[in-house]
Amino acid sequence: MDYKIVEVYWIDAETTGEGGWMDLTEGLQCAIVPPPLMRTVGYLLADEDNHISVTDSLGIEECGNINKIPRNMIKECNEIRHMGK
């Protein structure tokens, strides 16, 4: 099977806090900071209508962890290289 190697720039969803109550002033300061722009590089396993799936490691019958990135969070996706068998 052929796999593209891609570099994806995407906006990450972010949760702040440690599971307990947070000071409102601190929370308001955190709330105005934009979510982080992330960059993921890996093998494109799936290119679906709602998301893409990328893995960092690929074997003949196994793969590493899979990142599913929703399309509406993707800013840019560039093919770096095309890998065939």
C-alpha positions in Angstrom: 0.0 0.0 0.0 1.2 3.5 -0.7 1.3 6.2 2.0 2.0 9.9 1.8 4.2 11.5 4.3 2.6 14.8 5.3 3.2 17.8 7.5 0.0 19.1 9.1 -0.4 22.5 10.7 -3.5 22.5 13.0 -5.1 24.4 15.8 -5.2 22.3 19.0 -8.1 22.2 21.4 -6.9 23.0 24.9 -8.0 22.3 28.4 -6.5 24.3 31.3 -6.8 23.5 34.9 -6.0 20.6 37.2 -9.5 19.2 37.8 -10.3 21.5 40.7 -11.5 25.0 41.1 -9.6 27.8 39.3 -9.3 31.4 40.3 -11.6 33.4 38.0 -9.0 36.1 37.3 -6.5 33.4 36.3 -9.1 31.7 34.2 -10.1 34.8 32.4 -6.4 35.5 31.6 -6.0 32.0 30.2 -9.3 32.2 28.3 -8.1 35.0 26.0 -4.9 33.3 24.9 -5.4 31.6 21.5 -5.1 27.8 21.3 -1.7 26.5 20.2 -0.8 26.0 16.5 0.6 22.4 16.3 2.7 20.7 13.6 2.4 16.9 13.0 4.5 15.0 10.6 3.8 11.4 9.7 2.3 8.8 7.4 -1.2 9.6 6.2 -3.4 6.6 6.9 -6.8 8.0 6.2 -8.1 11.1 4.3 -11.8 11.3 5.3 -14.5 14.0 4.9 -14.3 15.0 8.5 -10.7 14.2 9.5 -7.3 12.9 8.6 -5.4 10.2 10.5 -1.6 10.2 10.7 0.8 7.8 12.4 4.5 8.3 13.2 5.6 4.7 12.7 4.6 2.2 10.1 5.5 -1.5 9.8 4.2 -4.2 7.4 1.4 -5.3 9.8 1.5 -2.6 12.6 1.7 1.1 13.1 2.4 3.5 15.9 0.0 5.9 17.7 -2.6 7.5 15.4 -3.5 11.2 15.5 -7.0 11.9 14.2 -7.2 15.6 13.3 -10.6 17.1 12.5 -10.6 19.0 9.2 -12.0 22.2 10.7 -8.8 22.4 12.9 -6.4 22.0 10.0 -4.8 25.1 8.7 -2.5 23.5 6.2 -1.5 20.0 5.0 1.5 19.5 2.7 2.7 16.3 1.2 6.4 15.9 1.9 7.0 12.6 0.2 5.1 9.7 -1.3 6.1 6.2 0.0 5.2 3.1 -2.0 5.9 -0.6 -1.3 
